[in-house]
Amino acid sequence: MPYVQYHGTPIEVDEDGFLADPSIWNADLARFMAEDAEGIKDLTDDHWKVINYLHKYYTDFGVAPMVRRLCKDTGITIDRIYELFSSGPAKGACKIAGLPKPTGCV
């Protein structure tokens, strides 16, 4: 598997840049991944609302939520999510939230 350098420490990721070990995720790593993998320099409150929701949902249920659930529970529209994460909720938001690559729709 490939690695990214995070504060001088190699972090294992899959071929798409998702964390190999989601248990190492933290907010600082999220900021790093946002800029390094997705080109997002500043995470806004809306970014964090989505990121924290995804991370908690995954921690609670072991899977990423469906897009409908994400939108309903956060109050953020799918259009807005694509504005925040140009690569979308599955590829961009889930990656930054420390989830493994979703196998289905998110």
Buried (B, 14 or more C-beta within 10 A) or exposed (E): EEEBEBEEEEBEBEEEBBBEEBEEBEEEBBBBBBBBBBEBEEBEEBBBBBBBBBBEBBBEEEBBBBBEEBBEEBEBEEEBBBEBBEBBBBBBBBBBBBBBBBEEEB
